[in-house]
Each structure stands twice: as C-alpha cells, then as structure tokens.
Amino acid sequence: MTRIVPRLDRPDLAARDPQQIFARLFDEYAPPLRGYLAGRVGVHAADDLVAETFVVALRRRASYDPQQAPVRGWLYGIATNLLRNHVRQEVRGFQLTAKAGVEDRPAENHDAAVAGRVDAAARLRVLAAGLAALSEQDRDVLLLTSWAGLEPAEVAEALGVPASTVRSRLHRVRHRLQALLVPTEENHS
C-alpha cells in the first residue's frame, strides 16, 4: 500500500493531527529560517525565534490558506513579525557601528593594506548607517531578499504586501545604499 505524502510547499495545516506535517516543515524550513534570522540578530536569538516561529505557526495553522501561497512565505512572514521585536536592538547596533572608530583613524602614511582596511571599515560604517536609516519595511524587504534569499513574491506573502510594492521598495533601497557607497567628487575635495 502506497502512503500518500502531502505536498510540503502547500500543506493542509488544518489536518486533525498536524504533528507529522509540522515535523516535516521544521526539518525543511528551520535551517534556512535560522540562517536568515542569525544574520539579522545572531545565532542565539535566531534559535529562539525559529522555535517561536513554529509555535506561532502551529497555533495559527487554521489561518494558513494553501491556495494563497506556499508555506515558505507564510513562515517567513511569522518569523519577520517576531523579528520586529528585535528591530530596536538591531538599529542600535547599526548606529553604534556607524559611530565606531571615527576617532581611531590611522595616519595617512600607513601602507596600502591598512588603507584598504580603513576604507572597508569606513564603507561598513556608511552601510550600517544606511541600514539603520531605512524604514522597518524597507529593511525587511532588503534583508528577506538578500539574507534569506526569498523571491519578491515570497517576500510579498511574508509581509502581506503586493509583489509590485516589494519590487519597487527593493529597487529604491538598493539604489539608495549604492549611492551611499559610491564616492562622489564632493566627498574627495
């Protein structure tokens, strides 16, 4: 007798006994969720957030509609909403990084390796300040796309916005950050 295994990308979470489905979902989606969250808030917080994501998903399983979108976007949406509780700490960290080392610049006569590290540190401070200055929605779109590797449609499902909004935010944010990183004539005079 062949056992029918439900589709993992659009499972029926309202099943009477969700234990088996959630075990499979956890095995499939917890590692990439953890990677995304670890990049945002660190490994220890990521472990807690992944566990909490699946607890919330289990509690809200009746609200998932497999006809709307794959479960991946739904899980990332839950994780992103939980992550927002940590956003203030994240922004504070970006702001501290942006301020770090401003007074500790080495003298201009150091060799090229030191100059390269200084340039990289300066670019990191600029990028961190740029990330800190982004709105919560823009930062979520950028990091769900770049760190979690979600497609715009998946990000849209995770954040509950149209895919066209995700694409326009992503385009705008990338250009804004790129402009911060490209030196202008004014910066060198």
Buried (B, 14 or more C-beta within 10 A) or exposed (E): EEEEEBEBEBBEBEEEEBEEBBEBBBEBBBEBBBBBBBBBBBEEBBBEBBEBBBEBBBEEBEEBEBEEBBBBBBBBBBBBBBBEEBBEEBBEBBBEBBEEEEEEEEEEEEEEEEEEEBEEBEEBBBBBBBBBBBEEBBBBBBBBBBBBEBBBBBBBBBBEBEBEBBBEBBEBBEEBBEEBEEEEEEEEE
